[in-house]
Amino acid sequence: MLRKLQQFFSEQMAPQAEGDTDHRLRLATAALLIELSKADFEQDSAERDAIQHLLQRDDLSDDELDELLELAEQQFAEDNAYHPYTSLINEHYSPEQKVELIETLWQVALADGEISKYEDHLIRKISELIYVPHREFIRTKLKVTDQLS
């Protein structure tokens, strides 16, 4: 299972033409959003709907979205499974885009009305891996909490 997921992302995220970078970044972002929705060990329909809404605005094709959702349902077996995605984000995202990603993660986490300790931990871990300052981690959490309450 893990091999199938790694193969999909190695094919989809392999460096090709310059124009493919945006596509690979969208796939990396999507993978992080989907993994976040599984962090609290509950597949909530509100979180899944929020992810689909966020991914549709990123212009993923229906086939890519379906395949990505199917593959991401499989649990990552290794702690460093986020590295391919976060390293790609670090390489190409501006500091502002990284903060926007963290805000998007908070939106998905709060889509079901609450942020579990597991979701909080995963967002913190991702924010550290992409070098988002802790103050931005907190600011985006408060911003999303205020918006959705």
Backbone as CSV, one residue per row, in Angstrom:
resi,resn,N_x,N_y,N_z,CA_x,CA_y,CA_z,C_x,C_y,C_z
1,MET,0.826,-1.193,0.000,0.000,0.000,0.000,0.872,1.260,0.000
2,LEU,1.833,1.277,0.905,2.721,2.432,0.977,3.495,2.574,-0.328
3,ARG,3.885,1.447,-0.890,4.625,1.476,-2.151,3.785,2.125,-3.257
4,LYS,2.491,1.807,-3.296,1.600,2.383,-4.303,1.492,3.896,-4.124
5,LEU,1.387,4.344,-2.878,1.310,5.776,-2.589,2.611,6.473,-2.979
6,GLN,3.739,5.867,-2.612,5.026,6.464,-2.956,5.225,6.508,-4.471
7,GLN,4.808,5.452,-5.162,4.941,5.426,-6.620,4.110,6.532,-7.256
8,PHE,2.866,6.707,-6.788,2.002,7.754,-7.333,2.659,9.113,-7.178
9,PHE,3.140,9.408,-5.959,3.711,10.720,-5.730,5.068,10.890,-6.396
10,SER,5.842,9.824,-6.510,7.120,9.977,-7.213,6.876,10.262,-8.688
11,GLU,5.842,9.651,-9.257,5.505,9.945,-10.655,4.939,11.351,-10.801
12,GLN,4.036,11.724,-9.903,3.362,13.012,-10.008,4.252,14.176,-9.586
13,MET,5.203,13.905,-8.692,6.006,14.988,-8.140,7.421,15.016,-8.694
14,ALA,7.738,14.123,-9.606,9.075,14.109,-10.193,9.307,15.394,-10.976
15,PRO,10.502,15.977,-10.831,10.786,17.206,-11.570,10.677,16.964,-13.071
16,GLN,9.913,17.817,-13.716,9.778,17.750,-15.161,9.952,19.159,-15.678
17,ALA,8.987,19.689,-16.340,9.070,21.051,-16.860,8.759,22.045,-15.751
18,GLU,9.187,23.286,-15.943,8.936,24.341,-14.961,7.459,24.479,-14.625
19,GLY,6.584,24.361,-15.617,5.151,24.516,-15.396,4.566,23.439,-14.504
20,ASP,5.270,22.322,-14.360,4.776,21.229,-13.531,4.969,21.485,-12.044
21,THR,5.777,22.442,-11.677,6.036,22.713,-10.266,4.760,23.083,-9.533
22,ASP,3.946,23.941,-10.115,2.687,24.316,-9.473,1.799,23.103,-9.268
23,HIS,1.754,22.248,-10.254,0.944,21.033,-10.168,1.436,20.145,-9.016
24,ARG,2.735,19.948,-8.933,3.298,19.113,-7.869,3.067,19.730,-6.504
25,LEU,3.121,21.054,-6.413,2.856,21.725,-5.144,1.404,21.533,-4.716
26,ARG,0.482,21.580,-5.661,-0.929,21.345,-5.327,-1.133,19.925,-4.817
27,LEU,-0.450,18.969,-5.435,-0.559,17.588,-4.975,0.033,17.421,-3.578
28,ALA,1.148,18.070,-3.315,1.753,17.998,-1.983,0.823,18.599,-0.939
29,THR,0.239,19.741,-1.255,-0.699,20.392,-0.343,-1.903,19.498,-0.096
30,ALA,-2.419,18.904,-1.156,-3.576,18.020,-1.025,-3.266,16.837,-0.118
31,ALA,-2.093,16.256,-0.264,-1.717,15.118,0.571,-1.676,15.509,2.043
32,LEU,-1.144,16.685,2.343,-1.094,17.138,3.733,-2.494,17.381,4.284
33,LEU,-3.374,17.947,3.482,-4.753,18.184,3.928,-5.468,16.867,4.227
34,ILE,-5.276,15.897,3.366,-5.934,14.610,3.551,-5.383,13.903,4.780
35,GLU,-4.079,13.940,4.961,-3.496,13.324,6.149,-3.993,13.999,7.425
36,LEU,-4.166,15.313,7.381,-4.687,16.025,8.546,-6.084,15.538,8.897
37,SER,-6.908,15.290,7.898,-8.280,14.853,8.166,-8.320,13.500,8.861
38,LYS,-7.245,12.724,8.748,-7.179,11.419,9.399,-6.467,11.470,10.744
39,ALA,-5.945,12.620,11.118,-5.110,12.720,12.316,-5.851,12.366,13.596
40,ASP,-7.147,12.667,13.662,-7.905,12.383,14.886,-8.583,11.015,14.842
41,PHE,-8.202,10.187,13.882,-8.695,8.815,13.738,-10.187,8.748,13.422
42,GLU,-10.752,9.852,12.951,-12.151,9.892,12.544,-12.219,10.539,11.169
43,GLN,-12.879,9.885,10.249,-13.080,10.448,8.918,-14.386,11.228,8.939
44,ASP,-14.309,12.503,9.188,-15.493,13.346,9.290,-15.883,13.864,7.915
45,SER,-17.175,13.801,7.597,-17.627,14.240,6.274,-17.434,15.743,6.084
46,ALA,-17.537,16.521,7.156,-17.336,17.972,7.042,-15.894,18.285,6.653
47,GLU,-14.943,17.560,7.242,-13.537,17.766,6.884,-13.284,17.333,5.442
48,ARG,-13.856,16.224,5.065,-13.677,15.735,3.687,-14.288,16.718,2.686
49,ASP,-15.457,17.253,3.002,-16.086,18.254,2.134,-15.217,19.505,2.025
50,ALA,-14.640,19.923,3.152,-13.769,21.103,3.144,-12.545,20.855,2.264
51,ILE,-11.983,19.668,2.359,-10.824,19.330,1.530,-11.203,19.353,0.054
52,GLN,-12.309,18.726,-0.284,-12.726,18.710,-1.688,-12.961,20.124,-2.203
53,HIS,-13.573,20.959,-1.388,-13.802,22.351,-1.787,-12.468,23.070,-2.013
54,LEU,-11.531,22.888,-1.087,-10.229,23.544,-1.208,-9.441,23.007,-2.400
55,LEU,-9.530,21.712,-2.651,-8.791,21.125,-3.771,-9.394,21.520,-5.110
56,GLN,-10.700,21.648,-5.178,-11.339,22.040,-6.439,-10.919,23.437,-6.857
57,ARG,-10.668,24.304,-5.910,-10.225,25.649,-6.282,-8.776,25.646,-6.767
58,ASP,-8.052,24.543,-6.531,-6.673,24.413,-7.005,-6.581,23.747,-8.370
59,ASP,-7.696,23.555,-9.039,-7.730,23.054,-10.413,-7.140,21.658,-10.599
60,LEU,-7.269,20.791,-9.605,-6.898,19.401,-9.835,-7.979,18.777,-10.705
61,SER,-7.577,17.923,-11.622,-8.574,17.245,-12.450,-9.372,16.281,-11.574
62,ASP,-10.552,15.905,-12.040,-11.383,14.962,-11.286,-10.658,13.640,-11.086
63,ASP,-9.954,13.183,-12.118,-9.205,11.930,-12.008,-8.101,12.041,-10.965
64,GLU,-7.359,13.148,-10.986,-6.295,13.351,-10.001,-6.873,13.424,-8.597
65,LEU,-7.968,14.152,-8.446,-8.600,14.293,-7.137,-9.070,12.938,-6.625
66,ASP,-9.733,12.161,-7.473,-10.208,10.838,-7.064,-9.053,9.919,-6.691
67,GLU,-8.014,9.899,-7.527,-6.873,9.027,-7.255,-6.136,9.469,-5.998
68,LEU,-5.981,10.764,-5.840,-5.304,11.291,-4.665,-6.075,10.953,-3.398
69,LEU,-7.381,11.138,-3.413,-8.197,10.831,-2.241,-8.135,9.347,-1.907
70,GLU,-8.168,8.505,-2.927,-8.109,7.061,-2.706,-6.775,6.645,-2.091
71,LEU,-5.682,7.137,-2.672,-4.361,6.757,-2.180,-4.073,7.334,-0.799
72,ALA,-4.521,8.540,-0.566,-4.234,9.179,0.712,-5.031,8.577,1.853
73,GLU,-6.069,7.818,1.543,-6.826,7.121,2.578,-5.955,6.075,3.272
74,GLN,-4.948,5.605,2.579,-4.049,4.604,3.153,-3.112,5.294,4.144
75,GLN,-2.949,4.685,5.257,-2.143,5.301,6.313,-0.665,5.294,5.963
76,PHE,0.007,6.427,6.219,1.457,6.479,6.036,2.109,5.635,7.120
77,ALA,3.032,4.799,6.715,3.641,3.862,7.651,4.878,4.422,8.353
78,GLU,5.452,5.492,7.836,6.690,6.007,8.415,6.512,7.433,8.910
79,ASP,7.237,7.785,9.956,7.161,9.139,10.515,7.624,10.198,9.525
80,ASN,8.543,9.862,8.656,9.083,10.853,7.721,8.290,10.929,6.423
81,ALA,7.075,10.430,6.425,6.258,10.418,5.212,5.935,11.821,4.721
82,TYR,6.034,12.810,5.574,5.716,14.180,5.187,6.882,14.860,4.475
83,HIS,8.062,14.279,4.584,9.256,14.919,4.047,9.173,15.251,2.553
84,PRO,8.712,14.346,1.691,8.663,14.719,0.267,7.789,15.943,0.007
85,TYR,6.719,16.074,0.762,5.790,17.182,0.557,6.322,18.472,1.159
86,THR,6.816,18.369,2.386,7.298,19.586,3.045,8.580,20.099,2.403
87,SER,9.415,19.202,1.901,10.639,19.683,1.240,10.299,20.394,-0.069
88,LEU,9.318,19.891,-0.795,8.875,20.559,-2.018,8.292,21.932,-1.692
89,ILE,7.497,21.993,-0.641,6.912,23.267,-0.207,8.014,24.231,0.221
90,ASN,8.984,23.749,0.980,10.096,24.612,1.401,10.869,25.164,0.214
91,GLU,11.014,24.348,-0.791,11.794,24.754,-1.962,11.085,25.822,-2.798
92,HIS,9.753,25.784,-2.828,9.032,26.627,-3.784,8.072,27.652,-3.184
93,TYR,7.635,27.470,-1.958,6.673,28.408,-1.371,7.389,29.587,-0.732
94,SER,6.771,30.734,-0.858,7.253,31.915,-0.136,6.810,31.778,1.323
95,PRO,7.385,32.573,2.226,6.916,32.541,3.618,5.410,32.804,3.729
96,GLU,4.890,33.686,2.897,3.459,33.999,2.934,2.623,32.795,2.492
97,GLN,3.081,32.089,1.478,2.353,30.905,1.005,2.368,29.798,2.058
98,LYS,3.461,29.689,2.783,3.540,28.695,3.854,2.531,29.016,4.954
99,VAL,2.409,30.289,5.305,1.433,30.701,6.320,0.017,30.419,5.813
100,GLU,-0.236,30.666,4.526,-1.551,30.359,3.938,-1.851,28.865,4.022
101,LEU,-0.840,28.028,3.811,-1.028,26.585,3.924,-1.425,26.216,5.350
102,ILE,-0.740,26.779,6.329,-1.072,26.487,7.727,-2.502,26.935,8.027
103,GLU,-2.892,28.081,7.509,-4.271,28.554,7.702,-5.271,27.577,7.071
104,THR,-4.947,27.067,5.900,-5.816,26.094,5.237,-5.922,24.812,6.056
105,LEU,-4.815,24.378,6.631,-4.842,23.192,7.491,-5.765,23.417,8.690
106,TRP,-5.699,24.608,9.289,-6.595,24.923,10.410,-8.052,24.890,9.956
107,GLN,-8.334,25.365,8.752,-9.710,25.357,8.242,-10.242,23.928,8.138
108,VAL,-9.420,23.023,7.659,-9.837,21.623,7.559,-10.007,21.022,8.950
109,ALA,-9.075,21.291,9.843,-9.157,20.738,11.195,-10.420,21.198,11.913
110,LEU,-10.822,22.423,11.673,-11.976,22.989,12.375,-13.292,22.769,11.623
111,ALA,-13.236,22.151,10.462,-14.450,21.948,9.659,-15.508,21.140,10.403
112,ASP,-15.084,20.248,11.288,-16.038,19.443,12.051,-16.433,20.101,13.371
113,GLY,-15.977,21.327,13.586,-16.375,22.074,14.774,-15.412,22.008,15.938
114,GLU,-14.387,21.179,15.831,-13.409,21.094,16.914,-12.041,20.707,16.373
115,ILE,-11.022,21.112,17.100,-9.649,20.761,16.744,-9.168,19.747,17.774
116,SER,-8.883,18.533,17.325,-8.391,17.514,18.252,-6.922,17.774,18.572
117,LYS,-6.462,17.167,19.643,-5.048,17.323,20.007,-4.140,16.724,18.931
118,TYR,-4.644,15.720,18.215,-3.858,15.094,17.152,-3.741,16.019,15.935
119,GLU,-4.837,16.685,15.620,-4.804,17.646,14.514,-3.882,18.809,14.858
120,ASP,-3.997,19.299,16.090,-3.132,20.387,16.546,-1.666,19.974,16.440
121,HIS,-1.374,18.765,16.889,0.008,18.270,16.850,0.522,18.174,15.410
122,LEU,-0.309,17.650,14.511,0.130,17.496,13.125,0.354,18.848,12.458
123,ILE,-0.532,19.796,12.707,-0.340,21.128,12.120,0.928,21.765,12.681
124,ARG,1.162,21.582,13.966,2.396,22.100,14.571,3.615,21.460,13.908
125,LYS,3.559,20.140,13.717,4.677,19.420,13.096,4.931,19.938,11.677
126,ILE,3.866,20.080,10.897,4.014,20.575,9.526,4.558,21.995,9.533
127,SER,4.045,22.833,10.434,4.521,24.223,10.481,6.006,24.278,10.814
128,GLU,6.456,23.381,11.675,7.885,23.334,11.992,8.696,22.834,10.796
129,LEU,8.177,21.833,10.097,8.892,21.282,8.943,9.009,22.270,7.790
130,ILE,8.060,23.200,7.697,8.125,24.193,6.614,8.578,25.558,7.141
131,TYR,9.071,25.574,8.359,9.692,26.759,8.957,8.744,27.955,9.073
132,VAL,7.521,27.677,9.505,6.583,28.756,9.808,6.816,29.136,11.265
133,PRO,7.051,30.412,11.545,7.285,30.830,12.930,6.099,30.476,13.830
134,HIS,6.402,30.171,15.086,5.356,29.767,16.026,4.281,30.842,16.165
135,ARG,4.666,32.101,16.121,3.673,33.178,16.251,2.666,33.132,15.103
136,GLU,3.104,32.733,13.898,2.198,32.600,12.758,1.312,31.365,12.909
137,PHE,1.867,30.320,13.461,1.102,29.109,13.771,-0.069,29.475,14.686
138,ILE,0.211,30.223,15.741,-0.824,30.642,16.699,-1.771,31.651,16.062
139,ARG,-1.238,32.621,15.344,-2.074,33.662,14.738,-3.089,33.062,13.770
140,THR,-2.643,32.128,12.939,-3.565,31.525,11.975,-4.614,30.669,12.681
141,LYS,-4.216,29.997,13.742,-5.186,29.199,14.510,-6.269,30.109,15.084
142,LEU,-5.864,31.198,15.695,-6.831,32.135,16.273,-7.706,32.765,15.195
143,LYS,-7.113,33.098,14.067,-7.869,33.707,12.963,-8.967,32.767,12.466
144,VAL,-8.612,31.515,12.217,-9.588,30.548,11.711,-10.640,30.240,12.771
145,THR,-10.214,30.115,14.005,-11.160,29.855,15.093,-12.169,30.990,15.210
146,ASP,-11.695,32.220,15.121,-12.596,33.382,15.185,-13.541,33.423,13.989
147,GLN,-13.035,33.109,12.805,-13.861,33.145,11.590,-14.965,32.097,11.615
148,LEU,-14.661,30.934,12.139,-15.603,29.823,12.079,-16.450,29.663,13.337
149,SER,-16.293,30.574,14.291,-17.119,30.453,15.503,-18.223,31.475,15.531
